[in-house]
């Protein structure tokens, strides 16, 4: 069974910053195909974090905004439960979007309520990865994602 990937903000940043078209052959097409296949998803709060910048990733995210999931009632309820268990995930004094609790809530709803067995959350943040692991959610970093999806680095 092929994995379904839930990307956090840093996974998208890592993709655009470190693995652009000049480094990985066909990366953009592969990512976009995974999105079309519903095997790569993310949440609205990730989109909100990304578009606070004015770079190529922000432009790409705006053009693909329909692919970032809006939270349903179950995700919203779970997000409040996540915040009760992990209050340190967000900075209450920060006015910008903070997606970590939404990522965990979406993952929990998918795994526990929707019975998605092949979900992996692609993260680069150790606090988020630890919280996900504590909840029994599989995590991987961007490099592991690339290896699993057989993305090849271009050698010059």
C-alpha positions in Angstrom: 0.0 0.0 0.0 1.4 3.4 -1.0 1.9 6.0 1.6 -0.2 9.1 2.0 1.9 12.1 3.0 0.8 15.0 5.2 3.2 17.9 4.7 4.0 20.5 7.4 5.2 23.9 6.4 8.9 23.0 6.7 8.5 20.1 4.3 7.3 22.6 1.6 10.0 25.0 2.5 12.6 22.2 2.3 11.3 21.2 -1.1 11.5 24.7 -2.6 14.8 25.7 -0.8 16.9 22.6 -1.2 15.4 20.4 -3.9 14.3 22.7 -6.8 14.2 21.6 -10.5 17.9 22.1 -10.9 18.6 19.6 -8.1 15.9 16.9 -8.5 14.7 15.9 -11.9 10.9 16.1 -12.2 10.4 17.0 -8.5 7.6 19.6 -9.2 5.8 17.2 -11.5 6.2 14.3 -9.0 4.8 16.5 -6.1 1.9 17.7 -8.2 1.1 14.2 -9.3 1.1 13.0 -5.7 -1.4 15.9 -5.0 -3.6 14.9 -7.9 -3.5 11.2 -6.6 -4.6 12.5 -3.2 -1.3 11.0 -1.7 0.1 14.4 -0.7 -2.0 16.7 1.4 -1.6 19.5 3.8 -3.9 21.7 5.9 -5.1 25.3 5.5 -3.0 26.6 8.4 0.1 25.5 6.5 -1.1 27.5 3.5 -1.6 30.5 5.8 2.0 30.1 7.1 3.4 29.8 3.6 1.7 32.8 2.1 3.0 35.2 4.7 6.1 35.3 2.5 6.5 36.7 -1.0 8.6 34.0 -2.7 8.2 31.2 -5.3 6.8 28.8 -2.7 4.1 31.3 -1.7 3.2 31.8 -5.3 3.0 28.0 -5.9 0.9 27.6 -2.7 -1.6 30.3 -3.8 -1.9 28.7 -7.2 -2.6 25.4 -5.5 -4.6 26.6 -2.5 -7.5 24.3 -3.2 -5.2 21.4 -2.3 -4.9 22.5 1.4 -7.6 20.9 3.5 -10.0 23.1 5.4 -10.7 21.6 8.9 -13.9 19.8 9.4 -15.7 19.7 12.8 -13.8 16.6 13.9 -10.4 18.2 13.1 -11.4 21.4 15.0 -12.5 19.4 18.0 -9.3 17.3 17.9 -7.2 20.4 17.5 -8.5 21.7 20.9 -7.6 18.3 22.4 -4.1 18.5 20.9 -3.6 21.9 22.4 -4.6 20.6 25.8 -2.0 17.9 25.6 0.7 19.9 23.9 0.3 23.6 25.0 3.9 24.3 24.0 3.3 23.7 20.3 2.3 27.3 19.7 3.5 30.6 20.9 0.4 32.5 22.2 2.1 35.8 21.6 2.7 35.2 17.9 0.2 36.8 15.6 1.1 34.7 12.6 -0.5 31.3 11.7 0.8 28.3 13.6 0.0 25.0 11.9 1.5 22.3 14.2 -1.7 21.6 16.2 -3.7 21.5 13.0 -1.3 19.0 11.5 -1.5 16.7 14.5 -5.3 17.0 14.6 -5.7 16.2 10.9 -3.4 13.2 11.2 -5.3 11.9 14.3 -8.7 12.2 12.6 -7.3 10.5 9.5 -5.8 7.6 11.4 -8.3 7.1 14.1 -11.6 8.1 12.6 -11.1 7.6 8.9 -8.9 4.4 9.4 -6.1 5.6 7.1 -3.3 3.1 7.8 -0.6 4.4 5.4 -0.3 8.0 6.6 3.1 9.6 7.1 3.6 13.2 8.3 6.6 14.8 6.6 8.2 17.1 9.2 11.5 18.8 10.0 10.6 20.1 13.4 11.6 17.9 16.3 8.8 19.1 18.7 6.1 18.3 16.1 7.7 15.0 15.3 7.9 14.0 19.0 4.2 15.0 19.5 3.1 13.0 16.5 5.2 10.0 17.5 3.7 10.2 21.0 0.3 9.9 19.4 1.3 6.9 17.3 1.5 8.8 14.0 4.3 7.8 11.6 6.7 10.6 10.7 9.5 11.0 8.2 11.7 13.8 7.0 11.9 15.2 3.5 14.9 13.0 2.6 13.0 9.8 3.6 10.0 11.0 1.6 12.2 11.4 -1.4 13.8 8.0 -1.0 10.4 6.3 -0.6 9.0 8.0 -3.7 12.2 7.2 -5.6 13.1 10.8 -6.4 16.6 11.0 -7.8 19.2 13.8 -7.2 20.7 15.1 -10.4 24.4 14.7 -10.5 26.4 17.3 -12.5 
